[in-house]
Amino acid sequence: MKLKPFLLNRTQLLKIPELDLPQEAIESFDRFYTTLLTEGNATYSKEYPLYQFLNYLIEHKNILVHGSNHPSIHTFEPKESALFNNKPIKAVFASSDGVWSLFFAVLDKKTSHSIRNLCLTSQTRKGIKRYYYFSINEHMNENRWTNGTIYFFPKNRFKQGGIENEWVCETEVEPLAKLEVKPEDFPFLDNVMRHSDKESVIATIVKGFVKKK
């Protein structure tokens, strides 16, 4: 047994199992993806969770995703920011994880005072298993969720960022398509933790690993 999944499975991080899709789901996802590329946007109404569709594209179509509150971005321009490891960079950000991007799509940034989060993956015999924690400031109100948009990018325009599922492009890039999403598309809506302004980032991370949800 590999050490990484062995250790991660024993933490209290939120977990998404490896994709195990029936053939009918794969065919449905392929048809919908073709529609997205053709029309530029569409409404997702499949029986399978949206995050499974996103992760299917990421794992099989060389696609990255970006979650945003803004529904009409035609061209993404690099902006001054920092990688997950705090290294400064001017770039467009994308992710190789659908759940992580859904969080940023449906969390209302206008009400956000502090956001702390982590996304880890582990390769197993069955595929890619995914692990998370999400934490927001304890003073954020109940209206913190909103409709958002997932944008799709070609992976070959990006390079790895400061953590495994973080990707960056240091030039302008246009999305291949976009998809409107709702708060209920984010599978951990009721599992987001809270932290205070006085709590250190390290303390929040440790809490994410060891505190039961």
KOLVOZA-859255 format. One line per 10 residues: number of its first residue (from 1); their letters; for each residue x, y, z of N, C-alpha, C. Coordinates in Angstrom, 2 decimals, m for minus. Each point is the difference from the previous one (the first is absolute). Layout:
// residues N
NUM) A) X,Y,Z,X,Y,Z,X,Y,Z  ...
END
This chain:
// residues 213
1) MKLKPFLLNR) 0.85,m1.21,0.00,m0.85,1.21,0.00,0.88,1.25,0.00  m0.36,0.97,m0.82,0.78,1.22,m0.05,m0.20,0.81,1.27  1.06,0.69,0.42,m0.04,0.70,1.27,m0.95,1.19,m0.02  m0.01,0.78,m1.10,m0.81,1.22,m0.03,m1.48,m0.28,0.21  m0.66,m0.88,m0.80,m1.41,m0.26,0.27,m0.24,m0.64,1.35  0.94,m0.83,0.45,m0.12,m0.63,1.32,m0.12,1.06,1.09  0.86,1.04,m0.07,m0.03,1.05,1.01,m1.21,0.92,m0.16  m0.30,0.42,m1.25,m1.10,0.93,m0.22,m1.34,m0.61,0.38  m0.16,m1.29,m0.22,m1.26,m0.66,0.34,m0.27,m0.01,1.50  1.04,0.24,0.79,m0.15,m0.01,1.45,m0.18,1.40,0.59
11) TQLLKIPELD) m0.04,0.99,m0.84,m0.27,1.36,0.45,m1.51,0.26,0.00  m0.37,1.16,0.51,m1.40,0.42,m0.01,m0.31,0.92,m1.19  0.89,0.04,m0.98,m0.27,0.77,m1.21,m1.25,m0.53,m0.69  m0.72,0.90,m0.67,m1.12,m0.42,m0.84,0.54,m0.83,m1.15  m0.75,m0.98,m0.43,0.52,m0.94,m1.00,m0.99,m0.22,m1.14  0.54,m0.09,m1.21,m0.76,m0.40,m1.18,0.67,m1.25,m0.57  m0.75,m1.09,m0.14,0.63,m1.23,m0.50,0.37,0.09,m1.48  0.74,m0.96,m0.46,0.41,m0.08,m1.40,m1.24,m0.10,m0.89  0.10,0.56,m1.20,m1.11,m0.11,m0.95,m0.23,m1.46,m0.38  m1.24,m0.41,0.08,m0.38,m1.36,m0.41,m1.31,0.12,m0.75
21) LPQEAIESFD) 0.08,0.48,m1.23,m1.18,0.37,m0.76,m0.48,m1.15,m0.88  m1.31,m0.24,m0.03,m0.52,m0.96,m0.96,0.14,0.54,m1.42  m0.07,m0.88,m0.96,0.18,0.41,m1.39,m1.03,1.05,m0.43  m1.21,m0.13,0.51,m1.04,0.97,m0.38,0.34,1.41,0.48  0.67,0.11,1.16,0.43,1.30,0.51,1.08,0.59,m0.89  0.95,m0.83,m0.39,1.09,0.46,m0.87,m0.56,0.50,m1.33  m0.92,m0.74,m0.57,m0.59,0.41,m1.28,m0.80,1.29,0.16  m0.72,0.13,1.12,m0.75,1.21,0.27,0.93,1.20,0.18  1.09,m0.18,0.73,0.97,1.07,0.20,0.64,0.41,m1.33  0.33,m0.97,m0.83,0.62,0.31,m1.30,m0.95,0.82,m0.87
31) RFYTTLLTEG) m1.26,m0.36,0.00,m0.98,0.75,m0.81,m0.15,1.42,0.53  m0.07,0.13,1.31,m0.17,1.34,0.57,1.23,0.86,m0.22  1.16,m0.61,0.08,1.24,0.75,m0.26,0.04,0.49,m1.44  m0.42,m0.80,m0.93,m0.08,0.42,m1.40,m0.95,1.19,m0.15  m1.12,m0.06,0.68,m0.96,1.12,m0.03,0.63,1.26,0.56  0.73,m0.14,1.11,0.66,1.16,0.61,0.98,0.65,m0.97  0.83,m0.80,m0.63,0.99,0.54,m0.93,m0.66,0.64,m1.21  m1.12,m0.55,m0.43,m0.69,0.51,m1.18,m0.73,1.30,0.29  m0.69,0.04,1.14,m0.85,1.14,0.32,0.69,1.03,0.90  1.07,m0.38,0.65,0.70,0.92,0.89,m0.49,m0.03,1.43
41) NATYSKEYPL) m1.28,m0.30,0.18,m0.56,m0.16,1.35,m1.26,m0.85,m0.11  m0.40,m0.59,1.09,m1.18,m0.86,0.03,m0.42,m0.17,1.45  m1.17,m0.61,0.20,m0.51,m0.26,1.34,0.21,m1.46,0.34  0.63,m0.25,1.13,0.26,m1.37,0.42,m1.24,m0.56,0.68  m0.52,m1.11,m0.48,m1.21,m0.60,0.58,0.10,m1.52,0.01  1.19,m0.52,0.21,0.20,m1.45,0.00,m0.29,m0.58,1.39  m0.20,m1.32,0.04,m0.30,m0.65,1.28,1.23,m0.18,0.86  1.18,0.17,m0.59,1.25,m0.16,0.75,0.46,1.35,0.54  0.64,0.02,1.18,0.45,1.27,0.58,0.91,0.77,m0.96  m0.14,1.31,0.02,0.77,0.84,m0.91,1.50,m0.17,0.21
51) YQFLNYLIEH) 0.42,m0.15,1.25,1.45,m0.14,0.24,0.56,m1.24,m0.69  m0.82,m1.04,m0.17,0.48,m1.19,m0.72,0.24,0.32,m1.47  m0.89,0.79,m0.59,0.19,0.43,m1.39,1.29,0.80,m0.13  0.22,0.94,0.91,1.20,0.83,m0.05,1.26,m0.84,0.15  0.00,m0.91,0.96,1.19,m0.82,0.21,0.21,m0.99,m1.15  m1.06,m0.43,m0.63,0.13,m0.86,m1.18,0.74,0.75,m1.12  m0.41,1.24,m0.24,0.68,0.79,m1.03,1.46,0.22,0.37  0.26,0.31,1.26,1.37,0.25,0.45,0.87,m1.24,m0.20  m0.54,m1.16,0.32,0.78,m1.23,m0.03,0.13,m0.60,m1.40  m0.94,0.34,m0.90,m0.02,m0.69,m1.30,0.05,0.92,m1.22
61) KNILVHGSNH) m0.16,1.31,0.18,m0.07,0.89,m1.16,1.06,1.10,0.02  0.97,m0.06,0.92,1.03,1.02,0.11,m0.59,1.40,0.18  m0.95,0.06,0.92,m0.71,1.24,0.29,0.34,0.47,1.42  0.11,1.31,0.18,0.07,0.62,1.32,m1.22,0.87,0.19  m0.35,0.29,1.25,m1.20,0.78,0.28,0.33,1.17,0.93  m0.87,1.00,m0.05,0.17,1.21,0.80,m1.38,0.42,0.49  m0.15,0.17,1.31,m1.27,0.41,0.57,m0.03,1.49,0.29  m1.10,0.66,m0.38,m0.10,1.46,0.16,m1.45,0.40,0.29  m0.16,1.13,0.72,m1.33,0.60,0.17,m0.44,0.77,m1.23  0.93,0.26,m0.93,m0.30,0.83,m1.16,m0.43,m0.86,m1.18
71) PSIHTFEPKE) m1.17,0.26,m0.59,m0.55,m0.89,m1.02,0.42,0.31,m1.42  0.69,1.09,m0.25,0.22,0.41,m1.40,1.44,0.43,m0.26  0.95,m0.85,0.33,1.40,0.30,m0.28,0.37,m0.61,m1.35  0.38,0.83,m0.94,0.33,m0.49,m1.34,1.49,m0.28,m0.15  0.81,0.80,0.67,1.45,m0.20,m0.04,0.55,0.18,1.41  0.78,m0.95,0.46,0.63,0.09,1.31,1.39,0.61,m0.15  0.27,1.04,0.76,1.30,0.67,m0.04,0.78,m0.29,1.28  1.29,m0.18,m0.10,0.82,m0.26,1.19,m0.12,1.15,1.01  m0.10,m0.37,1.28,m0.08,0.98,1.07,1.03,m0.32,1.08  0.46,1.05,0.67,0.96,m0.19,1.08,m0.65,m0.80,1.12
81) SALFNNKPIK) 0.65,m1.06,0.40,m0.54,m0.86,1.04,1.15,m0.78,0.63  m0.34,m1.10,0.66,1.02,m0.86,0.60,m0.43,m1.44,m0.15  0.98,m0.87,m0.20,m0.27,m1.42,m0.06,m0.38,m0.53,1.38  m0.44,m1.23,0.06,m0.38,m0.60,1.28,1.16,0.03,0.99  1.24,m0.07,m0.53,1.18,0.04,0.88,0.48,1.42,0.28  m0.85,0.99,m0.34,0.25,1.43,0.25,1.03,0.64,m0.94  0.47,m0.70,m1.00,0.90,0.60,m0.97,m0.78,0.95,m0.90  0.42,1.26,m0.13,m0.76,0.96,m0.82,0.04,m0.37,m1.47  m1.10,0.28,m0.69,m0.08,m0.30,m1.43,m1.10,0.86,m0.61  0.14,0.32,m1.26,m1.05,0.67,m0.76,m0.53,m1.01,m1.00
91) AVFASSDGVW) m1.21,m0.47,0.22,m0.47,m1.13,m0.79,m1.52,m0.13,0.04  m0.51,m0.84,m0.89,m1.36,m0.50,0.04,0.05,m1.35,0.70  m0.91,m0.23,0.94,0.01,m1.24,0.77,m1.08,m0.96,m0.49  0.30,m1.28,0.07,m0.98,m1.04,m0.29,0.32,m1.19,0.90  m0.89,m0.99,m0.02,0.16,m1.13,0.90,m0.23,m1.31,m0.74  0.63,m1.04,0.50,m0.24,m1.35,m0.51,m0.89,m0.77,0.99  m0.92,0.73,0.64,m0.95,m0.62,0.91,m1.34,0.72,m0.08  m1.06,m0.74,m0.30,m1.31,0.61,m0.18,m0.61,0.52,1.29  0.15,m0.73,1.10,m0.59,0.43,1.27,0.65,1.29,0.49  1.31,0.08,m0.09,0.73,1.20,0.42,m0.50,1.22,m0.76
101) SLFFAVLDKK) m0.17,m0.14,m1.31,m0.46,1.13,m0.81,m1.47,0.33,0.27  m0.81,m0.99,0.30,m1.40,0.27,0.35,m0.09,0.85,1.26  0.87,m0.25,0.97,0.03,0.79,1.22,0.20,1.48,m0.32  0.98,0.30,m0.86,0.27,1.40,m0.35,m1.07,0.60,m0.91  m0.74,m0.84,m0.70,m1.07,0.49,m0.86,m1.22,0.44,0.80  m0.34,m0.73,1.05,m1.27,0.27,0.71,0.18,0.72,1.32  1.23,0.19,0.48,0.22,0.82,1.19,m0.01,1.46,m0.42  m0.90,0.78,0.57,m0.16,1.41,m0.37,1.21,0.79,0.48  0.83,0.43,m0.93,1.25,0.69,0.36,m0.27,1.34,0.67  m1.17,0.60,m0.25,m0.30,1.31,0.60,m0.17,m0.12,1.51
111) TSHSIRNLCL) m0.32,m1.18,0.49,m0.19,m0.19,1.43,1.18,m0.69,0.65  1.02,m0.31,m0.78,1.12,m0.79,0.50,1.05,0.89,0.66  0.28,m0.24,1.26,1.06,0.72,0.70,1.29,m0.82,0.03  m0.13,m1.30,0.10,1.17,m0.86,0.06,m0.41,m1.40,m0.46  0.77,m0.57,m0.91,m0.27,m1.34,m0.51,1.26,m0.85,0.14  m0.13,m1.18,0.56,1.12,m0.93,0.12,m0.47,m1.36,m0.51  0.81,m0.61,m0.83,m0.45,m1.23,m0.64,1.19,m0.81,m0.46  m0.24,m1.26,m0.26,1.05,m0.90,m0.45,m0.63,m1.09,m0.86  0.71,m0.38,m1.06,m0.43,m1.08,m0.87,1.20,m0.90,m0.27  m0.11,m1.27,0.37,1.06,m0.97,m0.22,m0.56,m1.18,m0.79
121) TSQTRKGIKR) 0.85,m0.66,m0.76,m0.42,m1.18,m0.73,0.99,m1.13,0.23  m0.48,m1.21,m0.19,0.85,m1.17,0.15,m0.36,m1.02,m1.07  1.00,m0.47,m0.71,m0.22,m1.01,m1.03,m0.10,m1.38,0.66  m1.08,m0.70,m0.26,m0.20,m1.35,0.52,m0.18,m0.97,m1.17  m0.18,m1.25,0.32,m0.22,m0.99,m1.06,m1.31,0.27,m0.74  m0.95,0.66,0.67,m1.30,0.27,m0.59,m0.05,1.32,m0.77  0.98,0.88,0.23,m0.01,1.30,m0.65,0.53,1.08,0.91  m0.63,1.17,m0.03,0.42,1.15,0.81,m0.99,0.21,1.13  0.48,m0.10,1.24,m0.82,0.32,1.15,0.33,1.43,0.44  m1.02,0.74,0.43,0.16,1.43,0.26,m0.36,0.33,1.44
131) YYYFSINEHM) 0.76,0.95,0.58,m0.12,0.37,1.41,m0.06,1.53,0.12  m0.80,0.49,0.95,m0.20,1.45,0.11,m0.19,0.45,1.45  0.25,1.28,0.24,m0.65,0.72,1.07,m0.34,1.39,m0.52  m1.08,0.54,0.53,m0.46,1.34,m0.36,m0.35,0.72,1.30  0.52,1.22,0.16,m0.28,0.77,1.20,m0.22,1.45,m0.37  m1.01,0.62,0.61,m0.31,1.41,m0.24,m0.02,0.74,1.33  0.10,1.32,m0.05,0.00,0.81,1.20,m1.30,m0.19,0.79  0.12,m0.06,1.30,m1.15,m0.26,0.86,m1.06,1.09,m0.07  0.34,1.18,m0.51,m0.96,1.11,m0.07,m0.75,0.07,m1.33  0.32,m0.88,m0.94,m0.73,0.01,m1.26,m1.45,m0.38,0.25
141) NENRWTNGTI) m0.92,0.72,m0.66,m1.43,m0.20,0.28,m0.56,m1.20,m0.75  m1.29,m0.26,0.20,m0.64,m1.17,m0.60,m0.20,0.17,m1.50  0.13,1.22,m0.51,m0.19,0.23,m1.44,1.34,m0.06,m0.73  0.86,m0.90,0.42,1.35,m0.07,m0.56,0.06,m0.77,m1.32  m1.10,m0.66,m0.39,0.01,m0.80,m1.22,m0.75,0.70,m1.12  0.42,m0.23,m1.22,m0.61,0.67,m1.15,0.14,m0.90,m1.23  m0.76,0.29,m1.04,0.23,m0.68,m1.28,1.35,0.45,m0.56  0.64,m0.89,m0.72,1.31,0.32,m0.55,0.18,m0.62,m1.37  1.24,0.03,m0.47,0.31,m0.50,m1.34,1.30,m0.79,0.05  m0.01,m1.15,m0.68,1.22,m0.77,m0.21,0.47,0.24,m1.43
151) YFFPKNRFKQ) 1.26,0.41,m0.15,0.61,0.20,m1.31,0.94,m1.16,m0.30  0.05,m0.40,m1.27,0.81,m1.13,m0.43,1.18,0.49,m0.84  1.20,m0.50,0.34,1.22,0.41,m0.71,0.74,m1.23,m0.54  0.74,0.17,m1.11,0.87,m1.08,m0.47,1.22,m0.11,0.91  0.30,m1.19,0.43,1.08,m0.21,0.96,1.36,0.39,m0.56  0.17,m0.11,m1.32,1.32,0.26,m0.60,0.39,1.47,0.03  m0.90,0.90,0.42,0.35,1.41,0.13,0.52,0.33,1.40  m0.02,m0.95,0.89,0.33,0.24,1.41,1.18,m0.85,0.45  0.60,0.42,1.12,1.04,m0.78,0.66,m0.36,m0.14,1.47  0.62,m0.96,0.66,m0.29,m0.26,1.41,0.37,1.20,0.86
161) GGIENEWVCE) m0.83,0.26,1.01,0.23,1.11,0.90,0.71,m0.44,1.27  m0.44,0.54,1.14,0.70,m0.27,1.25,m0.48,m1.23,0.74  m1.03,m0.67,m0.53,m0.51,m1.23,0.59,m0.54,m0.85,m1.14  m0.17,m1.27,0.26,m0.28,m0.97,m1.05,m1.15,0.37,m0.93  m1.10,0.48,0.55,m1.20,0.26,m0.80,m0.16,1.47,m0.39  1.03,0.80,0.24,0.01,1.41,m0.38,0.79,0.16,m1.30  m0.60,0.70,m0.98,0.63,0.19,m1.31,m0.07,1.47,m0.37  1.01,0.48,m0.72,0.07,1.42,m0.33,0.38,0.20,m1.47  m0.53,1.08,m0.55,0.36,0.44,m1.35,0.40,1.46,0.10  1.19,0.34,m0.47,0.51,1.36,0.17,m0.27,0.89,m1.21
171) TEVEPLAKLE) m0.89,m0.44,m0.88,m0.45,0.81,m1.13,m1.51,0.00,m0.04  m0.58,0.87,m0.82,m1.45,0.00,m0.16,m0.47,m1.35,m0.53  m1.18,m0.41,0.43,m0.54,m1.27,m0.46,m1.53,0.11,m0.07  m0.57,m0.55,m1.04,m1.45,m0.02,m0.17,m0.54,m1.37,0.41  m1.12,m0.03,0.72,m0.59,m1.29,0.38,m0.60,m0.71,m1.21  0.02,m1.31,0.05,m0.62,m0.80,m1.06,m1.52,0.06,0.10  m0.49,0.09,1.23,m1.44,0.02,0.24,m0.21,0.39,1.46  m1.27,0.16,0.37,m0.32,0.31,1.39,m1.30,m0.70,0.38  m0.21,m0.12,1.31,m1.17,m0.71,0.51,m0.50,0.67,1.26  m1.27,0.38,0.02,m0.58,0.60,1.20,m0.18,m1.07,1.07
181) VKPEDFPFLD) 0.37,0.33,1.24,m0.13,m0.95,1.10,m0.73,0.64,1.16  m0.55,m0.84,0.88,m0.76,0.45,1.15,0.65,m0.49,1.28  m0.30,0.63,1.14,0.61,m0.44,1.26,m0.18,m1.49,0.27  m1.15,m0.54,m0.34,m0.24,m1.42,0.28,0.84,m0.94,m0.86  0.69,0.54,m1.01,0.93,m0.82,m0.79,1.28,m0.29,0.77  0.30,0.82,1.00,1.19,m0.21,0.84,m0.33,m1.06,1.04  0.67,m1.16,m0.02,m0.44,m1.13,0.84,0.24,0.16,1.49  0.81,0.99,0.41,0.33,0.15,1.42,m0.58,1.29,0.58  m1.16,0.37,m0.48,m0.63,1.25,0.42,m0.19,0.06,1.52  m0.27,m1.14,0.61,m0.24,m0.04,1.45,1.22,m0.45,0.79
191) NVMRHSDKES) 1.15,m0.07,m0.65,1.21,m0.49,0.67,1.12,1.02,0.02  m0.33,1.26,m0.26,1.01,1.05,0.01,0.25,0.44,1.44  1.26,0.02,0.39,0.37,0.34,1.36,0.07,1.52,0.18  0.18,0.43,1.25,0.12,1.43,0.33,1.32,0.24,0.73  0.59,1.18,m0.25,1.19,0.39,0.75,m0.12,1.46,0.39  0.72,0.40,1.03,0.00,1.38,0.46,1.17,0.75,m0.62  m0.08,1.32,0.06,1.09,0.83,m0.52,1.30,m0.24,0.76  m0.12,m0.38,1.25,1.18,m0.20,0.85,0.65,m1.38,m0.21  m0.72,m0.89,m0.65,0.52,m1.35,m0.20,1.02,m0.02,m1.12  1.13,m0.62,0.21,1.03,m0.06,m1.03,m0.41,m0.96,m1.11
201) VIATIVKGFV) 0.60,0.20,m1.17,m0.27,m0.89,m1.13,0.40,m1.43,0.36  1.14,m0.15,0.67,0.47,m1.33,0.40,m1.02,m0.68,0.91  m0.57,0.77,0.93,m1.00,m0.57,0.91,m1.24,m0.46,m0.76  m0.40,0.77,m1.01,m1.15,m0.38,m0.81,0.28,m1.28,m0.77  1.22,m0.10,m0.55,0.37,m1.20,m0.75,m0.02,m1.23,0.91  0.59,0.13,1.16,0.03,m1.12,0.95,m1.43,m0.40,0.38  m0.83,0.99,0.22,m1.39,m0.29,0.36,m0.70,m0.75,m1.13  0.31,0.38,m1.23,m0.58,m0.68,m1.15,0.38,m1.47,m0.08  1.19,m0.31,0.47,0.49,m1.39,m0.05,m0.54,m0.85,1.15  m0.24,0.61,1.17,m0.29,m0.82,1.17,m1.38,0.20,0.60
211) KKK) m0.69,1.09,m0.32,m1.30,0.25,0.63,m1.11,m0.67,m0.80  m0.88,m0.71,0.71,m1.13,m0.64,m0.65,m1.00,1.05,m0.45  m0.59,m0.22,m1.20,m0.94,0.97,m0.56,m1.33,m0.06,0.75
END
